Amino acid sequence: LIVNVGEDDASKIPDIESEFAARYGAEGTRVVALCGQLEMELAELSDEEALEFRRDMGLTDSGVQRVLQRTFDLMGLITFYTVVGDECRAWTVPRGTSAQHAAGKVHSDMERGFIRAEAIGWVEILACGSLAEARKKGILRTEGKGYAVQDGDVLHILFSI
């Protein structure tokens, strides 16, 4: 359920979402309140300006982000990431997907020759700056074939074919 509110109510979005969820929420339902006019105006600003504006209004993220997050939640999907050199790529898989099957999403050879995955949450890797630095600090986890990939995991997949 998407609720479009006026700009005067934009600062009350968390309360509005809670109220609508209590009133209309049912199994398989998610509620997102947003101010369509405000979202349109924020899209015209730079990322920094939009972030500052949202902060001033007491909003943590965009309405579009919340719609996507709740849609993924309803569909039972998560996102994991791979990093090769300077390239970071996002992959979507069903919640509960094993590391080996997630590797197959990247390339079928990776699933077939899966050895293990090194995993770290995206927040942790941002704090470290790189996989190499996370490895040096001992933060990178080693996970086997059956590991259930978590939303936001950054995976370095080791395989042999």
C-alpha positions as CSV (number, residue, x, y, z in Angstrom):
1,L,0.0,0.0,0.0
2,I,1.5,3.3,-1.1
3,V,0.2,6.4,0.7
4,N,0.9,9.8,-0.9
5,V,1.0,12.5,1.7
6,G,1.2,16.3,1.4
7,E,4.4,18.2,2.1
8,D,3.0,19.3,5.5
9,D,2.8,15.7,6.6
10,A,6.2,14.6,5.2
11,S,7.9,14.8,8.6
12,K,5.2,12.5,10.0
13,I,5.8,9.7,7.5
14,P,7.0,7.0,10.0
15,D,3.8,7.6,12.1
16,I,1.6,7.6,9.1
17,E,3.1,4.3,7.9
18,S,2.6,2.8,11.4
19,E,-1.0,4.0,11.5
20,F,-1.9,2.6,8.0
21,A,-0.1,-0.7,8.8
22,A,-2.2,-1.1,11.9
23,R,-5.4,-0.2,10.2
24,Y,-4.9,-1.9,6.8
25,G,-1.9,-4.1,7.2
26,A,-2.5,-7.8,6.6
27,E,-0.4,-10.8,5.9
28,G,1.5,-10.1,2.6
29,T,1.0,-6.3,2.9
30,R,3.5,-3.6,3.3
31,V,2.9,0.1,3.7
32,V,5.0,3.0,2.4
33,A,4.1,6.6,2.9
34,L,5.8,9.2,0.7
35,C,5.3,12.7,-0.5
36,G,5.3,12.4,-4.3
37,Q,5.7,16.1,-4.9
38,L,8.7,16.2,-2.5
39,E,10.3,13.1,-4.0
40,M,10.0,14.7,-7.5
41,E,11.7,17.9,-6.2
42,L,14.4,16.0,-4.4
43,A,15.2,14.0,-7.6
44,E,16.3,17.3,-9.1
45,L,18.9,18.0,-6.4
46,S,22.4,16.6,-6.0
47,D,22.7,13.5,-3.7
48,E,24.3,15.6,-1.0
49,E,21.6,18.3,-1.2
50,A,18.8,15.7,-1.2
51,L,20.3,13.9,1.8
52,E,20.6,17.2,3.8
53,F,17.1,18.1,2.9
54,R,15.8,14.7,4.0
55,R,17.7,15.0,7.3
56,D,16.2,18.4,8.0
57,M,12.7,16.9,7.5
58,G,13.6,13.9,9.7
59,L,13.6,11.4,6.9
60,T,16.3,8.7,6.7
61,D,15.8,7.6,3.1
62,S,13.8,8.3,0.0
63,G,10.3,7.0,-0.6
64,V,11.5,5.3,-3.8
65,Q,14.1,3.4,-1.7
66,R,11.4,2.4,0.8
67,V,9.1,1.2,-1.9
68,L,11.9,-1.0,-3.4
69,Q,12.9,-2.4,0.0
70,R,9.4,-3.3,0.9
71,T,8.8,-4.8,-2.6
72,F,11.9,-7.0,-2.2
73,D,10.7,-8.0,1.2
74,L,7.3,-9.0,-0.1
75,M,8.9,-11.0,-2.9
76,G,11.3,-12.7,-0.6
77,L,14.4,-11.3,-2.4
78,I,17.7,-10.1,-1.1
79,T,20.7,-8.4,-2.8
80,F,24.3,-9.4,-2.5
81,Y,27.3,-7.8,-4.1
82,T,30.5,-8.9,-5.8
83,V,33.6,-6.7,-6.3
84,V,36.2,-7.3,-9.0
85,G,38.8,-4.6,-9.2
86,D,37.0,-1.3,-9.4
87,E,33.7,-2.9,-10.4
88,C,31.0,-3.6,-7.9
89,R,27.9,-5.5,-9.1
90,A,24.6,-6.2,-7.3
91,W,22.8,-9.5,-7.7
92,T,19.3,-10.4,-6.7
93,V,18.4,-13.9,-5.3
94,P,15.6,-15.4,-3.2
95,R,16.1,-15.1,0.6
96,G,17.8,-18.3,1.9
97,T,19.8,-18.9,-1.2
98,S,23.0,-20.8,-0.5
99,A,26.4,-19.3,-1.3
100,Q,27.0,-22.0,-4.0
101,H,23.7,-21.1,-5.7
102,A,24.4,-17.4,-5.4
103,A,27.7,-18.1,-7.1
104,G,25.8,-19.6,-10.0
105,K,23.9,-16.4,-10.4
106,V,27.3,-14.7,-11.2
107,H,28.4,-17.5,-13.5
108,S,27.5,-21.2,-13.9
109,D,31.2,-22.2,-13.7
110,M,31.4,-20.6,-10.3
111,E,28.5,-22.7,-8.9
112,R,29.9,-25.9,-10.5
113,G,33.4,-25.3,-9.1
114,F,32.5,-23.6,-5.9
115,I,35.1,-24.0,-3.1
116,R,34.0,-21.3,-0.6
117,A,33.0,-17.7,-0.3
118,E,34.5,-14.9,1.7
119,A,31.7,-12.7,3.0
120,I,31.3,-9.3,4.7
121,G,28.4,-6.9,5.1
122,W,28.4,-3.8,2.9
123,V,28.5,-1.5,5.9
124,E,31.7,-3.3,7.2
125,I,33.5,-3.2,3.9
126,L,32.7,0.6,3.5
127,A,34.3,1.1,6.9
128,C,37.4,-0.9,5.9
129,G,37.7,0.5,2.4
130,S,38.4,-2.7,0.6
131,L,38.3,-6.5,0.7
132,A,42.0,-6.6,1.2
133,E,41.8,-4.3,4.2
134,A,38.9,-6.3,5.7
135,R,41.0,-9.5,5.2
136,K,44.0,-7.9,7.0
137,K,41.7,-6.9,9.9
138,G,40.3,-10.4,10.1
139,I,36.7,-9.2,9.4
140,L,36.1,-11.2,6.3
141,R,34.2,-14.5,7.1
142,T,34.9,-17.8,5.3
143,E,31.6,-19.5,4.4
144,G,30.9,-22.8,2.8
145,K,28.4,-24.1,0.2
146,G,25.4,-24.2,2.5
147,Y,25.8,-20.6,3.9
148,A,22.6,-18.7,3.5
149,V,23.6,-15.4,1.8
150,Q,22.4,-12.4,3.8
151,D,20.9,-9.2,2.4
152,G,23.8,-6.8,1.8
153,D,26.6,-9.4,1.8
154,V,29.6,-8.7,-0.3
155,L,31.0,-12.0,-1.6
156,H,34.3,-13.0,-2.9
157,I,33.7,-16.4,-4.5
158,L,36.5,-18.9,-4.7
159,F,36.0,-21.6,-7.3
160,S,38.0,-24.1,-9.5
161,I,36.9,-25.7,-12.7
